């Protein structure tokens, strides 16, 4: 290749670079920016911000918390579904927990750190997805005065999971357990032999609480269904975070169990609250995609306008 050919090739590459830079770096963004100002699109392009009394109070597309300064649910407001995005509904940390159906065994807290005043998270406690679901269901049941029990959950709100230790058959199943541990229910103190476990016996063997630092992975992990109904009163979206952690909507079923509480807190009828829910409920996209949903921020704002709580 002679020098003149090399120059021509580089000059062609440079012209292509300049042309694509102008098209994709300037013209295309400018066109898209201009389209965003068309009627009907501008609000969405600006983040679908909702205003109340002339002030922005949130986005129709991003969920938010309705709690007091200590994180307790405000009774007069409908509550959103849980969020795993940062500290909650953080658009810069959008994402789920990445915990799946097999996440049923907790990582226990160090009792020595707990005794010194550390909170469970600092002490090393990491709840499984099952325990997160169980604890949320119990808390929501208490808040909404409904049955918060769920299959595979203890009455205390942790995953009902045993480790059965003993000889196994050819399929790997423990046939004659010699020791059974409730692995998500740690003993009340190091060395303790008993605690209030959710089930006293399993296949004739007394169930023991879990000792911190002991490895129970040699046993067969056995989830215990319990006597909870097949269809819990607390719906699934009330106890699980969305994939983005930013879901602004809840199911009509979750809205329904909150109606009575909101009505009591605002001193209005259940019918008035249900009307607000119905006004802010949206059906399936194109009639077939997804499920009906209720926008939490929108229904709370309507209630504030129509039935404000007197301070």
N, C-alpha and C positions, 0 to 999 in steps of 0.2 A: 504493500500500500504506500503510494507516494504522499508527499506532504499536502498537496492541494486537495486530494480526496479526504484526508484526515480533517482538514479545515472545513470542508463542505459538510461532512457528517456531524461535526460538533456544532456548526452553525444551524443545521437542521434541528438538532436536539435542543439547542438553546431557544429557537423559535417555537418549538412545540411546548417547551417548558413555560415560556412567556404567555403563549396563547391559553394554555390550560390554567395558568395562574389567574389570568384575567377572567376566564369563564367561570371556573369553579371557586375562585377566591373572592371575586367581586360581583360579577353579574348574577350568578345563581343566588347567593345570599341576598342580594338587593331585590331580586324578583320575589323571593319567598317573603322577605320583610314587607314588601309592598302588598302581597296577597293577604298578609295578616291584618291589614287595615281595612279589608273589604267588610261591608256590613254583614253581621252574623258570625264573623270569624275573629273580630278584634278581641272580644272578651276572652275567648278561648286562648288566643295567642298571648294574652297578658296573664294567663294562669287561672282563669275562671275564678277570679277573686270575688267574694261576696262581701257587700258592705252593709252595715247597720248603723243608722244615725250618722251617715256620712263618713264612717270609719271602716277600714277593712278589718274583718273579723276572722277570715279564713278563706280557704279555697274549696270549691265544690268538688275538687278532684283529689284532695289530700285530707286524710282523717286527722283528728286531733283529740286531745283528752278533755274531759269535762269533770275536773277534780279540783279539790281545794289545795292549799299550799302543802299539805301533808300527803297528797296523793289519794285521798279518800273520795269516792264518787259523790258528786253533788246530787242530792235526791231529786231536785227539780228538773234535771236534764237527762235525756236519753244518753246512754253510754255507748261508746264505740267498741268495736272488737279489739282484742289485744294487738299490740304492735311489737315487732322485734327490730324495728329500725332505730338504731342508736338507743337513746333513752326513751324513745317512743315517738313515732311519726316524724322522724328526722329525715327530710328529703335528701340530705347529703349522705345518709347512711342506709339507704333503702336496701332491704333484704330480709330474708327469713332466718330462722334459727338453724336451718340445714339439719334438723333432727327429723328422723323418719319413724315409721311404725315400729322398728326394732329398738328404738330408744326407750327402754322400760326400766333400766337399772340406774339408780341415782349414784352420784359420787358423794360420799358422806363428808360432813364437816369434821374438822379436828376438834374433839371435845376440849382439849387443853386451851385452844385458842378461843373457843366459845366461853370457857370459864373465865378467861382474862378480859372478856367484854367485847370481843370481835363479833361483827355480824356474820351470819352464816356464809355469805358469799366470800368475804375476806378469809373466813376459816376454811375455805375450800369446797363448800357445798355447791354441787352442780346438779340441779334437778333434771331428770329425764323428761322427755316429751310427755310420757304418760303421767308423771307426777305433776307437771305443769298443768295439764288438762284437768286432772283430779282436783288440784287445789283451787283452780279458777272456778270449777263447777260448784264446789262447796261454797266459795265466797259469793258467787252470784246467786246461788240458792238462798243464802242467808239474806242478801240484799233485797232480793225480789220476793222473798217469802214463798218460794217454791221448793220442790224436792230437788236437791243438787246432787243426788247420787248418780253414779254411772257404773257400767260394767268395768271390772278390773281395777276398781278404785276402793280404797279403804274408807271407813267412815271418817277418818282423820284427814283425808284429802291427799293421800300419796298412792303411788302405784301398788296394787295388791300383788306382789311378786314374791315367790318363795324360791329358795335354792335347796333342792332335795339331793342330799349326799348319800351315796351308797352304791352297791354293786349294780351293774347295768346288764341288760340283755344285748343280743347281737345288733339290735337296731339303735342302741345307745340310750335307751330309756332306763331310768332308775327303777328297778323292780321291787327292791326291799330297802327303802331309805333307812339309814341309821341315824341321820341327823337332818333336821329341817330348819332353815333360817328364813325369817322374814327380812329380806335384805334391804328393803327401803325403810325399815323401822329400827333405827339404831337404839341400843340400850341406853337407859337414862344416864348411866355413868360407867366409866371404864371398869371392866371386870364384873359388871352386873350380869346375872344369869337370866333375868326376866324383865319384861316390861309389858305394857298393855298392847300385845300384838293383836292384829285384826282377826286371826284365826288360831284357835288353841291347838288343834290337832290336824295332821295331814297323813292319811293312810296309817293311822294308829300311832304316829310319832308326835310327841309334843313339839310345837313350833317355838323356836327361840328367837330372841331379838339379835340383831347384828352387832358384833363386837368391832369397834373401830380398828382398822389395820389388818383385819383378818381377810384372807383371800377365799371367797366363796365361789370362784369361777369353776372349781372342780365339780360343783354340783350341777344338776339339771335345773335350768331356770324355768319355773312353772308359774305363769300368770293365772290368777284365780278370778274367775268371772264374778262370783258373788251373786246376790239376789236382786241387784238393781234392774229396773225395767229395760226392755230392749230399746225403747224409745225414750231417752231421758227428757225431762221437762226443759232442761237447759240445752239449747240447740248447739250444734257443732261450731258455728261461727262465733259464738260467745266465748269459747274456750281455746280457740286456735288462731294464731296470727296468720295474716294473708302472706302470699309469696313476696309481695313488695314491702309489707309492713306499713303501707300508706293507705289502705282501703278506707274510703270515706263512707261506705255503705254497710248496712247490716241487713239481715234477712227479716222478712215480716214476722217470722216466728220469734226472733230475738226482740224485736220491737214490741210484740204483743205482751211478753212477760214483764216488760218495763212499764206498761201503760198504767197499771194500778198505782205503782210507786209515784210516778210523775204526777198523776192526778191528785194523790194525797198531798204531795209537797206543794202543789200550786193551788190547792183548794178548789178544784174544778171537777167536773164530772168526767167519768171514764170515756163517755161518748165524745166529749170535746177533744180529748187527747187522741182518741182514735181518728177523729176527723183530720187532725193535723198530720197524723201518720199517713192517712190515705192521700192527702194532698201532695205529699212528698215521696210517694212510692212510685217507682218506675218499673215497667214490665220488661219482659225479655226483649233484647235487641232484635229488631225486625220480626218480633213475635216468636222466634225460635231459639235464639242464642242466649245462653246464660239463664239466670233465675231472677225473679222479681226482687228488688232491693229497696231499702229506705235510706235516703240521705240523712245522716245524723245531724249535721250542722244545719241543714235547711229546716228540719222539723223543730229543732231547738229554737231557732230564730223565729219561726212562726209562733211558737208558744210564748216566747218573750214579747212578741208584738201583741198577741191577742189576749194573753193571760199572764201578765208580768207578776212576779212575786214581790210583794211589798216588804221592804227591808225594815 
